[in-house]
Amino acid sequence: MWYSLAYCRRHESSFREDAGILREFRINERIRAKEVRVIGDGGENLGVLPIAQALTVAKERDLDLVEVDPHGSPPVCRLLDFGTWRYQQAKKEREGRKHQKGLMVHEVRMRPHISEHDMERKVRLAERFLREGDRVKVTVMFRGREMAHPETGRAVLDRVLDHLRELSLVDRAANMEGRFLSIILAPTNKKMPKPAEIAGEQQVAQT
């Protein structure tokens, strides 16, 4: 599939969202060099060609000319299906991000005298991060005279741990840093039924 300059400009935003290819590679009429070393779609070296001739070869094969090494002398270009290649690159990036799961740490902050409603909301947020495979840093923030009673913060963390005991393990024990008391939780990769699922099971049991 040949991608024209007009097409690239029209879809530039989508290209950038999909693996950021246009920020790293020039294709077809975007290539500025007067001559380029061309590598065929089968890996064969087609030699150094004037850019006009290289573009003609790409069109004849219904492929795109992609500048893969702009710093070469002359720059190196490959003949390939840019759409397919772009998809494969985006797929590789997505797979790479999956392998990074668990390295991210999301922080959920609370106060020592947090209300039950706010506690439930914060726990649901932490639960979502854990289900997605990320770690969660639960922090209790003290102010003023609250610093004199750190046990209230530990009680809050204990409540959080109780709510998330099926989904998490303690990755780092509770630690006081200034006016912040924090604990880091790691996902256990166990699937805990969601509230809707529990309600459904209870309804079935009652019928």
N, C-alpha and C positions, 0 to 999 in steps of 0.2 A: 504493500500500500504506500503510494507516494503522498507525502504531506507537503503541500505548497506553503509558501511564505504567508499567504493570506490566511490559510487554515491555522498555521502556528500562531499568528497574531490573534486570531479570533478565539482560540482555545488556550491561550497562554496561561490564564489563571488556573485552569484545570490541570495543565501539565505541571505547574508549580506545586499544586496540592498533591499530585501523584508522584512522590519521590523526588521532587525538585529537579527534574531532569533538565529543563531549559536553563537553569542557573548554572549548570555544569557542562552541558553539551550544546553545540550548535549543529543544526541539521539543514541539509539542502541549501536553499538560497541564503541562509543565515551565515554560512561559512564564508569568512572574509579572505582567506588565503588565495593567492593567484594560482598555485599549484599544490597538489596534495598527494601523499602516498596512499594508494587505495588497496584495502584488503577486502577480498570478495566474501560473499556470504558463506562460502565453504572453507574460508581460512586461507585461500590462495592469495599470493602477492601479485597484484595487477600492475605494480610499478608506480612511478611518479607521473601523474597526469595533470594537465591544466584543469582548473576547476570546472570549466564549461564542459570538457570531455567527460570528467568524472560524473557530473550531474546527468549527462546524456546516458552513460552506462547504467546509472542507477534507475533512470526512467525506463530504459529498455528492459530491465529485469524486474520492473514494478517494485523496486525497493527504495529505501531512503539512504542518503549519504549522511553518515553521522560522524562528526569530528570527535574521536576518542582520545587523541593526544595533541592538543593545540600547541604544545611546547616542542614538538618534534621539528626536525629540519629536513624536509618540509613537514607540516602537520600530518598526522596519520588519521585516515578516515576509514570507516567500515561500511560495507553495504549490508543492510539488514532491514527487516520489517520493524519500523520504529514503534508502531502500536503494540505489537507482540512483545518487543523488547521492553517497552515502558511498563507493560503489565507485569512482566517477569521481575523487573527491578522493584516495583512497588510491592510485589508479593514477598520478595526477599526481605525488604525492609520491615514488612508486617511480621514475618517470622522472627526477624531479629528482635523486634520489640517484645514478642511473646517470651523469648528467652530471657529478657531483662525483667520480666515480672518477678516480684519478690524483692527486687533491689530498691524499688521505690518505697518511700516512707511518707505516708500522709499523716498530718497532725490534726487531732481533734481536741479542742480546748474546752475546758469546763471550769466552773467556779466551785468553791468548797460547799456552798449552800445551794446547789443547783436544784431546780424544781423537778418533780417526777416527769412532767411533760417534756422539759428540755432534755432530761436524761434519756428518755426514750428516743427523742429525735437524734441526739448525738450517737447513741448506740446503733441506731439504724444506719447512720452514715458510716460508722466504723465497720459495721457488718458488711456493707456494700463493698468497701475497700478490700476487706479480707476475702470475700467471695471472688473478687477479681484477681486474687493472688498477690496482693500487695501487703506490706507491713503497715502497721498503724501505731503512731505515737500518741498516746493518750496523756494529755497534760492538764493538771489542775493549777490554775493561776491564783495566787494569793495577793491580797491587797491590805495595806495598813496593818491593823491589829489581827487580821486573820493569820498572819505569820506566827503568832504565838500559839496557834493550835493546828500544827501540821497533821494531827491525827484525823481531822475532818477531811483533809484531802486524801489520806490513805483509805478512809472509809468510802469515799467516792470511787477510787480506783478499784476497791474490792467489789463494789456493786457492778462496775463495768465488767470486771473479770467474770463475775457470776453470770452476767447476761451473755457473754461471749465465750464461755468455757468450751462449748462444742465446736467452735470455729477457730480458736486461737490457742497459741502457746506463748508463754512469756519468753521473749527474745532478749530483753534486758530488764532486770528487776527495777523496781521503783527507785528513783534517784532524785535527790533534791538539788536543784541548781538555782541559787538565788531565791527568787520567789516563785519558782516553777517546780512542781513535783511531777515527774514524768515516768511512764513505763512504755516499753515498746513491745507490741504483740506481733507475732508472725502467724500466717495462716496455716491451719493443719491440713488443708485440702479436703476436709470432710464436708459433705453437703448436709447442711442443716435445713429441715423443711421450713419453708416460708410461712408466715402467718396465714395466708390464704389457703395453703395446702393443709395446714393443721385444722382450720375451720371446716374444710371440705371433708376431712377424715372424721371429724366429730359429728358432722351432719349425717354421714353414711352410717355411723355407729348407732345413731339415735333412731334411724328409720327401721 
